[in-house]
Amino acid sequence: MILNVSGRTDVVAFYEKWFEKRYREGFVDVRNPFNTKLVSRIYFDDVDLILFCTKNPLPIIDFLPSIDKPIIFHVTLTPYQKDLEPYVIDKRKIIEGIKKISEIIGIDNVYVRYDPILLNDKYDIAYHKKMFERMCISLNGYVKNIIVSFVDEYKNVRKNREVLKYRPFSESDYKEIGTFFATVASQNKMTVQTCFEERNLVEYGFKKGECISRELAYKMTGKTYKKWKARNCSCAEMVDIGVYNSCRHFCKYCYANYDEVQVERNSVRHDVNSSLLVGNLAIDDVIKVRRK
């Protein structure tokens, strides 16, 4: 089993102590978002690989040497300011955190997500080119792989349209971004790719790939994985332990948050001693052990 920590919220940034406790106790419970009385129990003995996804890797760095599983780390590093990312920490600190993680788990296992790219009057193509190049230069020797995506019209994006003020991408936009990003990445000994995007920009020098390919998962674990059913992509199947509407970064373009009131409620309901990320087990919950 590949454990995703997490695409639904930022466990590393806000709930790292809970994850650490769950890892030490040997299991974690995950409530089914579509059937809230059904709970999956996952034992870490059944976990082959852990994917960490975060915008703030700092809280977990000291705990990483205690994890006796293969690790892939995805760190989202975007160029936006407080208007779009109110509570993301200083990007210079994130860069230093990425470097430390690379030294601990190895450069091949660290990915940076420049994700998502949105265009408006403030964050135009010239701005993205400048910031992308600055990022690549800063991480030369610590990161080999960069994953790029483009903003999608999620519920939260539509709600924040007046804040984001984003415009559609033209073909010339894709060409300029694709050509420049591919060139700069190559100059800094990196590859750049998309995942689950209609436009993969391979014609401009992007690598064709997935966030976690089944080939990569096999290489790291020696096991074969099915295609991920939860998304129409070619990534290896994963199990997410997060909860939607629980990330306190409050990014205006987020796909996993769409109700800020519920985020606050879920944050209050978080109990570091619970086996669940949000709330506690109830008497009538049905617990089923998930092995894969």
NORDA-V797596 format. One line per field, one symbol per residue. ss: DSSP state (A for helix, B for strand, O for the rest). psi: psi as a letter, one per 40 degrees, with the letter a starting at -180 (. if undefined). A space follows every 50 residues. Layout:
ss = ???
psi = ???
This chain:
ss = OBBBBOOOOOAAAAOAAAAAAAAAAOBBBBBBOOBBBBBBBBBAAAOOBB BBBBOOOAAAAAAAAAOOOBBBBBBBOOOOOOOOOOOOOOAAAAAAAAAA AAAAAOAAABBBBBBBBOOOOOOOAAAAAAAAAAAAAAAOOOOOBBBBBB OOOOAAAAAOAAAAOOOOOOAAAAAAAAAAAAAAAAAOOOBBBBOOOOOO OAAAOOBOOOOOBAAAAAAAAOOOOOBOOOOOOOBBOOBBOOOOOOOOOO OOOOOOOOOAAAAAAAAAAOOOOOOOOOOOOOOOOBBBBOOO
psi = hhhhgiedigdddefdddddddddeeiiihhheegeehhhhhhedehdhh hhhiegeddeddedeehfiihhhhhhhieiaeddgdehihdddddddddd ddddeideehihhghihihaddgaddddddddddddddehedhdhhhiii higidddddfddddfiiihidddddddddddddddddffiiiiihfidhe fdeeeiihaidhidddddddeeihiihhddifaeiihihheahifehedf heeiddhegdddddddddehhdeieidhaiiideihhhhhd.
